[in-house]
Amino acid sequence: MHLSRRNLLASATLAAAPRPPLHRGHVRTGFERLAADGYSLLKDQRVGVVTNPTGITRDALHIVDVMHRDPRVRLTAVFGPEHGFRGTAQAGGSEGRSTDPATGLPVYDTYLRSGQALADIFTAAGVDTVVFDIQDVGARFYTYIWTLYDCMAAARLAGKRFVVLDRPNPVTGREARGPVLHKEFATFVGRQPIAQAHGMTVAELARLFNGEFLDQPVRLDTVLMSGWRRQDRYDATALPWVPPSPNMPTPDTALVYSGTGMFEGTNLSEGRGTTRPFELLGAEGVDGRWAAAANELALPGVRFREAYFAPTFSKFAGRTVGGVQLHVTDRTAYDPVRTGIALLVTAKRVWADFAWRPDHWIDTLTGSARVRTMIDAGAGTDEVTGAWQDELAAFRRTRKGYLLYE
């Protein structure tokens, strides 16, 4: 990446104005700043919005409803990601093509569409500018950032402009953690080589995608937040939380997800079908030895409670299973990816029936076969996490050039 191109990309960012010392609740999202500026970035444009239930104002109005009522915006289409525009579909599903009953706008389904097929949808919708406003949770295998990537690539193919409205990374943007995707493992839960916990906002990721990964850059504008600092967690923003997907009910879920989401690649329940998905983990035949083994590691910022639960759907639906519940005691010290690896290592050691999913989904989630093969070979937590440090350091160096906040 040449410096001149980075400077060109950076010039298309509507930056936050200098600000005085902040108190809790002073965060304004990209949409709030766009609206306060009179939607000048969208003037004389036919606009389509990629969004879902998280695209709301701080008084819990959806941005589609707000823009539809505003004569300064020519909103002509809505594009829904995985789970759908209204968020009713479970993991791996979407809501299909429809008409929004509140606004009469056409709603197009983008899920699992990319390249020319997605570009054709933007063309058919008759938009000039595609706007993206979705709350991310900070994990590489959460699909909304790859909806962002695919939509950027498709907008470039269709000759459309692209605008990203920024929102907080709910688990902070302090640092990147975990393994970096190997390109041969690229899928919709990881298109490009970024860290498992990327530590970036969607606007920062959009600039990274445009500068490092797209064959040709899209015409990109990013509208930043004001008042957000990299160390801020979601509860410091005073913004309302809307579950980005059915199994992401709270910011606490997001806090653990980049680590315990790896249990989707095993035969243990990752807590889907409970009120604490990704905080409750277990399977039939697991007992208190797992929590004890995990607590013996004295991992920073977390304790493990022996837990029993009966999922209402997904793995072990309607059956009682044993396992652990994570209790994060110090959010600053807590490392979700290292914790997730430690739980995989200890689960395999104490439960004889531990197994990976037959399709090796764990490789897709972690971005290579390394985690699976090292744990199968008897490696401990330090060995596994140590194996990715060089590639993580390289990603951190690249990432640094695209960060937009203090």
C-alpha angles and dihedrals in degrees: 000000000000118000091232091061092049090052090050092051093046091054089067093064122102098217128207115259120246109279140199123243109304136231128196115293100029095116116122116190125227090258092053090052092045091053093044088055090056094252089283091158089061099044114141091358130126100229134207121186128213103205148122136199091305092067095096141129122244089264089056099253115141114246092228090058091045095049093042090059094046115090090206091070125064098205110182108161146018126213119204125207130202109324089026139256091291094036100237100129124090125232112308093021142092139190100249128218115333147140117257106239094208097055106012089235120145113251116209125198114233098173112130090355120122143148118020093349090061092041088056090055091054090048093048090050090058096226127152096195130033115208122199121204116159131135111243126199101214102254126119093223094055102103103219094081089055090049083056091050095046092046091050091051092046093047089054091051091048093046094244130145118241128214124186119200108204128230131179124280094237094213094049130262095245099120147342119253139185137024122333118234117259109223095235088064095054116141137141089287089057123010099168140026104276129134121274090245100032101186094215139114122240092256090053090048090050090055090047092050092048094047102040113020115026114090088226124011121250120229095268133190122177124197109205131210121247121221098024119124126193093247094052119115121204095263089060092061100063087220118138115255118229116184104254088209134005093265097046098074100155142015086254088066091053090050093064101027100091087061108031092039084080088074087076083077093059138064091253123097113256089205099268108153093037132090089249107049114183090011092070117057129173155114141210110288097025114125141174094297090082096057090044093051092047093049091051088066090065092215111193118260100003142082129190127224124201102246140183124198144157115225115219092213141001118037115015092002110191094004128107114243135182128226143103141306118212117227112191107211100175116026093191094054095039117105109195098193095048089046091051091052091049090052092050091049094048094042090056091048099049103034116061094200096057111134140165119240107273092240090058091239087164087071090054092049097046095039100241143032091259101096093049097045095044093050090046088053091055100259118161129228095270093050094049096046092043092057095071101043097103094052091043090053090052092050091049090055092051092043092054092068092060103046114119104186136063 
